[in-house]
Amino acid sequence: MREIQTAALIGLGAIGGYVAPKLQMSLGDEGFTVIAGGERKKRLEAGCNINDQIWKFRITAPEDAEKPADLVIFSVKYQGLEQAALDAAGFIDENTILMSLLNGVESEDILRKYYPENHILYSVIRIPAMHENGKISYPDGWGEISFGEAVNTELSEDVEAVRNLFEKSAVGYQIPEDMLKNMWFKFMTNVSENQISAMMRMPYGIFQVSPGINEFREKTAREVLSIAQAKGIHLTEDDLIAQRKKVEAYPFRGKTSTTQDIESGRKTEVDMFAGAVIRMGRELGIPTPCNEILYQCIKALEAWNDHAEEEK
Protein backbone atom coordinates (compact mmCIF):
# COMPACT_ATOMS: atom_id res chain seq x y z
CA MET A 1 0.00 0.00 0.00
CA ARG A 2 1.31 3.43 -0.92
CA GLU A 3 2.22 5.82 1.90
CA ILE A 4 2.58 9.57 1.48
CA GLN A 5 5.68 10.63 3.38
CA THR A 6 6.32 14.04 1.80
CA ALA A 7 3.97 16.81 0.74
CA ALA A 8 4.29 20.34 -0.61
CA LEU A 9 1.72 23.14 -0.56
CA ILE A 10 1.75 26.11 -2.92
CA GLY A 11 -0.55 28.92 -1.85
CA LEU A 12 -0.59 29.75 1.87
CA GLY A 13 -3.67 31.93 2.08
CA ALA A 14 -6.99 31.38 3.82
CA ILE A 15 -7.46 27.88 2.41
CA GLY A 16 -3.81 26.86 2.64
CA GLY A 17 -3.87 28.05 6.23
CA TYR A 18 -6.28 25.26 7.09
CA VAL A 19 -4.15 22.52 5.53
CA ALA A 20 -0.60 23.64 6.37
CA PRO A 21 -0.61 23.33 10.19
CA LYS A 22 -2.17 19.88 10.04
CA LEU A 23 0.36 18.55 7.52
CA GLN A 24 3.18 20.21 9.45
CA MET A 25 2.22 18.41 12.66
CA SER A 26 1.81 15.13 10.82
CA LEU A 27 4.84 15.13 8.52
CA GLY A 28 7.23 17.52 10.28
CA ASP A 29 9.73 19.87 8.64
CA GLU A 30 11.40 17.03 6.80
CA GLY A 31 8.18 15.84 5.24
CA PHE A 32 6.28 19.06 4.60
CA THR A 33 7.18 22.32 2.89
CA VAL A 34 5.45 25.40 1.53
CA ILE A 35 6.55 26.51 -1.95
CA ALA A 36 7.21 30.24 -2.16
CA GLY A 37 9.96 32.48 -3.46
CA GLY A 38 11.19 36.06 -3.31
CA GLU A 39 9.61 38.52 -0.91
CA ARG A 40 6.77 36.13 -0.17
CA LYS A 41 9.26 33.55 1.06
CA LYS A 42 10.79 36.08 3.45
CA ARG A 43 7.38 37.13 4.71
CA LEU A 44 6.20 33.58 5.32
CA GLU A 45 9.45 32.62 7.05
CA ALA A 46 8.73 35.31 9.64
CA GLY A 47 5.67 33.33 10.67
CA CYS A 48 1.98 32.98 9.81
CA ASN A 49 -0.80 33.91 12.20
CA ILE A 50 -3.36 31.12 11.93
CA ASN A 51 -6.20 31.13 14.46
CA ASP A 52 -4.11 33.39 16.72
CA GLN A 53 -1.13 31.04 16.73
CA ILE A 54 2.15 31.81 14.97
CA TRP A 55 3.24 28.99 12.69
CA LYS A 56 6.66 28.74 11.08
CA PHE A 57 6.85 26.34 8.17
CA ARG A 58 9.77 25.23 6.07
CA ILE A 59 9.54 27.52 3.03
CA THR A 60 11.25 26.37 -0.17
CA ALA A 61 11.75 28.57 -3.23
CA PRO A 62 10.86 26.96 -6.59
CA GLU A 63 14.50 27.00 -7.68
CA ASP A 64 15.62 25.30 -4.45
CA ALA A 65 13.57 22.12 -4.82
CA GLU A 66 15.76 19.16 -3.86
CA LYS A 67 13.50 16.23 -4.69
CA PRO A 68 9.92 15.54 -5.78
CA ALA A 69 7.17 15.22 -3.18
CA ASP A 70 4.68 12.37 -2.93
CA LEU A 71 1.83 14.90 -2.92
CA VAL A 72 1.60 18.50 -4.13
CA ILE A 73 -1.46 20.56 -3.16
CA PHE A 74 -2.33 23.75 -5.06
CA SER A 75 -4.17 26.40 -3.05
CA VAL A 76 -3.60 29.58 -5.03
CA LYS A 77 -6.04 31.96 -6.64
CA TYR A 78 -7.37 31.05 -10.08
CA GLN A 79 -5.36 33.74 -11.84
CA GLY A 80 -2.16 32.41 -10.25
CA LEU A 81 -2.63 28.72 -11.05
CA GLU A 82 -0.64 28.55 -14.27
CA GLN A 83 2.36 30.26 -12.67
CA ALA A 84 2.01 27.97 -9.65
CA ALA A 85 2.08 24.96 -11.97
CA LEU A 86 5.42 26.18 -13.31
CA ASP A 87 6.79 27.04 -9.85
CA ALA A 88 5.97 23.57 -8.53
CA ALA A 89 7.78 21.72 -11.33
CA GLY A 90 10.82 20.82 -9.22
CA PHE A 91 8.60 19.17 -6.62
CA ILE A 92 6.82 16.94 -9.15
CA ASP A 93 7.81 13.76 -10.95
CA GLU A 94 5.74 11.06 -12.61
CA ASN A 95 4.82 9.54 -9.23
CA THR A 96 3.61 12.74 -7.57
CA ILE A 97 -0.12 12.98 -6.79
CA LEU A 98 -1.57 16.41 -7.56
CA MET A 99 -4.58 18.06 -5.92
CA SER A 100 -6.10 21.49 -6.49
CA LEU A 101 -8.22 23.09 -3.76
CA LEU A 102 -9.28 25.93 -6.04
CA ASN A 103 -12.90 26.82 -6.49
CA GLY A 104 -14.51 26.19 -9.85
CA VAL A 105 -14.58 23.14 -12.09
CA GLU A 106 -11.65 23.77 -14.42
CA SER A 107 -8.44 23.79 -12.34
CA GLU A 108 -7.77 20.07 -12.86
CA ASP A 109 -7.89 20.65 -16.62
CA ILE A 110 -5.38 23.49 -16.28
CA LEU A 111 -2.98 21.32 -14.28
CA ARG A 112 -3.42 18.52 -16.80
CA LYS A 113 -1.99 20.81 -19.51
CA TYR A 114 1.28 20.97 -17.58
CA TYR A 115 1.30 17.46 -16.09
CA PRO A 116 -0.61 15.18 -18.49
CA GLU A 117 1.03 12.02 -17.15
CA ASN A 118 0.40 12.69 -13.46
CA HIS A 119 -2.44 11.40 -11.34
CA ILE A 120 -4.56 14.49 -10.65
CA LEU A 121 -7.28 13.87 -8.08
CA TYR A 122 -10.46 15.91 -8.20
CA SER A 123 -10.84 17.96 -5.03
CA VAL A 124 -12.70 20.88 -3.47
CA ILE A 125 -12.66 22.31 0.04
CA ARG A 126 -15.48 23.68 2.14
CA ILE A 127 -14.47 26.02 4.95
CA PRO A 128 -15.51 29.57 5.91
CA ALA A 129 -11.91 30.76 6.24
CA MET A 130 -10.89 34.42 6.37
CA HIS A 131 -7.62 36.16 5.57
CA GLU A 132 -7.69 39.71 6.93
CA ASN A 133 -5.06 42.05 8.35
CA GLY A 134 -2.36 39.45 7.98
CA LYS A 135 -4.30 36.85 9.95
CA ILE A 136 -5.89 33.60 8.79
CA SER A 137 -8.85 32.30 10.75
CA TYR A 138 -11.52 29.64 10.49
CA PRO A 139 -14.01 28.19 13.00
CA ASP A 140 -12.78 25.24 15.04
CA GLY A 141 -14.30 22.00 13.85
CA TRP A 142 -14.99 23.31 10.35
CA GLY A 143 -13.20 22.28 7.19
CA GLU A 144 -13.73 19.39 4.81
CA ILE A 145 -11.92 18.41 1.62
CA SER A 146 -13.93 16.34 -0.84
CA PHE A 147 -11.63 14.42 -3.14
CA GLY A 148 -11.16 11.34 -5.26
CA GLU A 149 -11.51 10.04 -8.78
CA ALA A 150 -14.49 11.12 -10.89
CA VAL A 151 -16.29 8.02 -9.51
CA ASN A 152 -15.29 6.36 -6.24
CA THR A 153 -17.30 3.15 -6.01
CA GLU A 154 -13.93 1.51 -5.35
CA LEU A 155 -10.99 3.49 -3.98
CA SER A 156 -7.79 3.68 -6.00
CA GLU A 157 -4.43 3.24 -4.31
CA ASP A 158 -3.69 6.96 -4.50
CA VAL A 159 -7.06 7.93 -3.05
CA GLU A 160 -6.45 5.55 -0.16
CA ALA A 161 -2.98 7.05 0.36
CA VAL A 162 -4.37 10.59 0.58
CA ARG A 163 -7.19 9.39 2.84
CA ASN A 164 -4.66 7.82 5.21
CA LEU A 165 -2.60 11.02 5.26
CA PHE A 166 -5.67 13.13 6.02
CA GLU A 167 -6.71 10.82 8.83
CA LYS A 168 -3.20 10.93 10.28
CA SER A 169 -3.19 14.73 9.97
CA ALA A 170 -6.75 15.33 11.27
CA VAL A 171 -7.75 16.97 7.98
CA GLY A 172 -11.52 16.82 7.54
CA TYR A 173 -12.44 14.95 4.38
CA GLN A 174 -15.03 12.98 2.48
CA ILE A 175 -14.72 10.75 -0.59
CA PRO A 176 -17.98 11.14 -2.54
CA GLU A 177 -19.08 8.32 -4.79
CA ASP A 178 -19.90 10.91 -7.49
CA MET A 179 -17.07 13.41 -7.23
CA LEU A 180 -18.01 15.40 -10.33
CA LYS A 181 -21.46 16.10 -8.91
CA ASN A 182 -19.83 17.14 -5.64
CA MET A 183 -17.57 19.59 -7.48
CA TRP A 184 -20.40 21.09 -9.50
CA PHE A 185 -22.52 21.46 -6.38
CA LYS A 186 -19.70 23.48 -4.77
CA PHE A 187 -19.35 25.47 -7.99
CA MET A 188 -23.07 26.24 -7.91
CA THR A 189 -22.84 27.56 -4.35
CA ASN A 190 -19.68 29.58 -5.07
CA VAL A 191 -21.13 31.17 -8.18
CA SER A 192 -24.24 32.29 -6.32
CA GLU A 193 -23.10 32.96 -2.75
CA ASN A 194 -19.58 34.29 -3.33
CA GLN A 195 -20.49 36.64 -6.13
CA ILE A 196 -23.68 38.08 -4.67
CA SER A 197 -22.15 38.72 -1.25
CA ALA A 198 -19.13 40.33 -2.92
CA MET A 199 -21.30 42.54 -5.13
CA MET A 200 -23.09 43.76 -1.99
CA ARG A 201 -19.94 43.71 0.19
CA MET A 202 -21.85 41.86 2.89
CA PRO A 203 -21.27 38.71 4.99
CA TYR A 204 -23.16 35.41 4.78
CA GLY A 205 -25.84 36.90 7.03
CA ILE A 206 -27.36 38.80 4.10
CA PHE A 207 -28.81 35.51 2.86
CA GLN A 208 -30.38 34.93 6.25
CA VAL A 209 -32.14 38.30 6.55
CA SER A 210 -33.12 39.17 2.96
CA PRO A 211 -35.70 37.01 1.14
CA GLY A 212 -35.11 39.00 -2.05
CA ILE A 213 -31.37 38.34 -2.09
CA ASN A 214 -32.00 34.70 -1.27
CA GLU A 215 -34.29 34.50 -4.32
CA PHE A 216 -31.59 36.07 -6.48
CA ARG A 217 -29.11 33.54 -5.04
CA GLU A 218 -31.28 30.65 -6.18
CA LYS A 219 -31.91 32.14 -9.64
CA THR A 220 -28.14 32.46 -10.06
CA ALA A 221 -27.62 28.91 -8.85
CA ARG A 222 -30.20 27.57 -11.31
CA GLU A 223 -28.11 28.86 -14.21
CA VAL A 224 -25.29 26.58 -13.05
CA LEU A 225 -27.77 23.77 -12.49
CA SER A 226 -28.98 24.01 -16.09
CA ILE A 227 -25.42 23.92 -17.46
CA ALA A 228 -24.46 20.98 -15.25
CA GLN A 229 -27.46 18.96 -16.38
CA ALA A 230 -26.65 19.71 -20.02
CA LYS A 231 -23.15 18.33 -19.37
CA GLY A 232 -24.53 15.14 -17.84
CA ILE A 233 -23.76 16.09 -14.22
CA HIS A 234 -26.42 14.76 -11.87
CA LEU A 235 -27.31 17.98 -10.06
CA THR A 236 -31.02 18.42 -9.38
CA GLU A 237 -33.48 20.90 -7.94
CA ASP A 238 -33.36 18.85 -4.73
CA ASP A 239 -29.69 19.77 -4.33
CA LEU A 240 -30.53 23.43 -4.64
CA ILE A 241 -33.33 23.12 -2.08
CA ALA A 242 -31.04 21.25 0.33
CA GLN A 243 -28.60 24.19 0.19
CA ARG A 244 -31.20 26.46 1.81
CA LYS A 245 -30.67 24.83 5.22
CA LYS A 246 -26.90 25.03 4.87
CA VAL A 247 -27.05 28.75 4.08
CA GLU A 248 -29.18 29.29 7.19
CA ALA A 249 -26.41 27.72 9.31
CA TYR A 250 -23.48 29.72 7.90
CA PRO A 251 -21.57 31.96 10.37
CA PHE A 252 -23.60 35.19 10.24
CA ARG A 253 -20.54 37.48 10.12
CA GLY A 254 -18.46 35.14 7.99
CA LYS A 255 -17.38 36.38 4.57
CA THR A 256 -16.92 34.62 1.27
CA SER A 257 -13.47 34.65 -0.30
CA THR A 258 -14.71 36.91 -3.09
CA THR A 259 -16.02 39.45 -0.59
CA GLN A 260 -12.65 39.38 1.17
CA ASP A 261 -10.89 39.94 -2.15
CA ILE A 262 -12.99 43.01 -2.94
CA GLU A 263 -12.56 44.48 0.55
CA SER A 264 -8.79 43.91 0.40
CA GLY A 265 -8.38 45.36 -3.07
CA ARG A 266 -7.33 42.03 -4.58
CA LYS A 267 -8.41 40.65 -7.93
CA THR A 268 -11.29 38.20 -7.59
CA GLU A 269 -12.00 34.86 -9.21
CA VAL A 270 -14.96 36.24 -11.16
CA ASP A 271 -13.56 34.88 -14.43
CA MET A 272 -13.60 31.40 -12.89
CA PHE A 273 -17.15 31.92 -11.60
CA ALA A 274 -19.44 34.12 -13.72
CA GLY A 275 -16.96 34.19 -16.60
CA ALA A 276 -16.95 30.41 -16.87
CA VAL A 277 -20.74 30.18 -16.50
CA ILE A 278 -21.31 32.77 -19.24
CA ARG A 279 -18.87 31.02 -21.58
CA MET A 280 -20.34 27.56 -20.98
CA GLY A 281 -23.86 28.95 -21.26
CA ARG A 282 -23.11 30.41 -24.68
CA GLU A 283 -21.56 27.15 -25.84
CA LEU A 284 -24.68 25.24 -24.77
CA GLY A 285 -27.30 27.84 -25.71
CA ILE A 286 -28.32 28.38 -22.06
CA PRO A 287 -29.15 31.97 -20.94
CA THR A 288 -27.16 33.25 -17.95
CA PRO A 289 -28.55 36.75 -17.20
CA CYS A 290 -27.85 36.66 -13.46
CA ASN A 291 -24.21 35.80 -14.00
CA GLU A 292 -23.88 38.46 -16.68
CA ILE A 293 -25.06 41.06 -14.14
CA LEU A 294 -22.72 39.74 -11.47
CA TYR A 295 -19.77 39.65 -13.85
CA GLN A 296 -20.15 43.31 -14.79
CA CYS A 297 -20.75 44.43 -11.19
CA ILE A 298 -17.72 42.62 -9.80
CA LYS A 299 -15.52 43.81 -12.65
CA ALA A 300 -16.69 47.36 -11.80
CA LEU A 301 -15.71 46.87 -8.15
CA GLU A 302 -12.28 45.66 -9.25
CA ALA A 303 -11.89 48.71 -11.50
CA TRP A 304 -12.87 50.97 -8.61
CA ASN A 305 -10.28 49.31 -6.38
CA ASP A 306 -7.65 49.80 -9.09
CA HIS A 307 -8.58 53.48 -9.39
CA ALA A 308 -8.40 53.97 -5.63
CA GLU A 309 -4.96 52.37 -5.55
CA GLU A 310 -3.73 54.65 -8.34
CA GLU A 311 -4.94 57.70 -6.38
CA LYS A 312 -2.86 56.81 -3.31
Sequence and secondary structure as in RCSB ss.txt:
>XXXX:A:sequence
MREIQTAALIGLGAIGGYVAPKLQMSLGDEGFTVIAGGERKKRLEAGCNINDQIWKFRITAPEDAEKPADLVIFS
VKYQGLEQAALDAAGFIDENTILMSLLNGVESEDILRKYYPENHILYSVIRIPAMHENGKISYPDGWGEISFGEA
VNTELSEDVEAVRNLFEKSAVGYQIPEDMLKNMWFKFMTNVSENQISAMMRMPYGIFQVSPGINEFREKTAREVL
SIAQAKGIHLTEDDLIAQRKKVEAYPFRGKTSTTQDIESGRKTEVDMFAGAVIRMGRELGIPTPCNEILYQCIKA
LEAWNDHAEEEK
>XXXX:A:secstr
      EEEE  STTHHHHHHHHHHHHHHHHEEEE  HHHHHHHHT EEETTEEE   EE GGG  S  SEEEE 
  GGGHHHHHHHTGGG  TT EEEE  SSS HHHHHHHH TTSEEEEEEEE   EEETTEEE  TT  EEEEESS
B SS  HHHHHHHHHHHHHT  EE  SBHHHHHHHHHHHIIIIIHHHHHHT  TTHHHH HHHHHHHHHHHHHHH
HHHHHTT    HHHHHHHHHHHHTS TT   HHHHHHHHT   STTTTHHHHHHHHHHHT   HHHHHHHHHHHH
HHHHHHHHHHH 
